[in-house]
Amino acid sequence: MTTRQTISFPDDVATALADVPSGQVSAYVTEAVRRRIQSDAARVALRAAGHREFPFDPVASAGRLADAAVSADVHRAAVDRLAAAVGGDREDLAARLGRSAEAAGW
């Protein structure tokens, strides 16, 4: 089932949507809303687990990351817990996390 909606966008969003082929705008917006729903649910779960939430601020975030060095023991313990939680191979998971961190510039 679908519902037709009429919505307004700020100019910068409207400009970005103008680049999306006309037959794909609904799918594009639907994907964005679904991602936001998932992001909001993850944020709620993280808050419930005791994690703080920070406003979107890439410069401050980079500073917090630089100041929040994790010891090798803490890192190993976290990877062990994650591997146990997802039922994955610890070494494979550690390697994948390492590649992701390198790609992110950490």
Buried (B, 14 or more C-beta within 10 A) or exposed (E): EEEEEEEEEEEEEEEEBEEEEEEEEEEBBEEEEEEEEEEEEEEEEEEEEEEEEEEEEEEEEEEEEEEEEEEEEEEEEEBEEBBEEEEBEEEEBBEEBEEEEEEEEE
